[in-house]
Every structure is written in structure tokens, then in C-alpha cells.
Amino acid sequence: MKLYNADWCWYCQRVREKLDALGLTYEVVEVPVPHSKRREVLQVSGQTSVPVLVDGDTVIDDDDRIIPYLEARYGRPV
């Protein structure tokens, strides 16, 4: 699992907290601040905003979609 992230991004922080609460292992890819330099996340998702989660062949953007996906697929924390 790979999370395209920016440390200063509140939405990314919400996703990291959910991943940690679920005990999931994931790789964090820190994106550059300028959107024009976010080539990798653009190639993966078709857009430059973060967060973007890649889980196998599934690519999800926006914390409001990522968090419900994680809960549905991996369960809620106890």
C-alpha cells in the first residue's frame, strides 16, 4: 500500500491516522509542494492533489473516500 502525502496536509494526516489505527503497513511518498512537480502522483491518479492511496490495483483520492474504503476493506479499529 502506498500513500501519496504532504506532511503539512490535514487530509493526509487523517488518512495516516486511520492506516495506523488499523495497524496497516504502508509506504509514504512525500509529494513536492509545487503541484507542477508532482509528476508521480499525477501519473498514478490523474491529478496532483493529495492524499492519494494506492492499494494494489485500487487508486483512491480524497480522505473522505479513502477512510471509508479502509474501514470497509480492513475493518474498524477495536
FENGIMO-V20974 format. One record per backbone hydrogen bond with DSSP energy under -1.0 kcal/mol. NH is the residue of the N-H (numbers start at 0). CO is the residue of the C=O. E is the energy in kcal/mol with one decimal. If there is no record, write none. Layout:
NH&CO&E, NH&CO&E
This chain:
1&53&-2.6, 2&26&-3.3, 3&51&-3.2, 4&28&-2.7, 8&5&-2.1, 12&8&-2.0, 13&9&-1.9, 14&10&-1.5, 15&11&-2.7, 16&12&-2.6, 17&13&-1.9, 18&14&-2.7, 19&15&-2.6, 20&16&-2.5, 21&17&-2.0, 22&19&-1.3, 23&18&-2.4, 26&0&-2.7, 28&2&-3.1, 30&4&-3.0, 36&33&-1.8, 37&34&-1.7, 38&36&-1.3, 41&37&-1.7, 42&38&-2.6, 43&39&-2.1, 44&40&-2.7, 45&41&-2.4, 51&3&-1.4, 52&59&-3.1, 53&1&-3.1, 54&57&-3.0, 57&54&-2.1, 59&52&-2.7, 61&50&-1.7, 64&61&-1.7, 65&61&-2.5, 66&62&-2.1, 68&64&-1.6, 69&65&-2.7, 70&66&-2.4, 71&67&-2.5, 72&68&-2.7, 73&69&-3.0, 74&70&-1.5
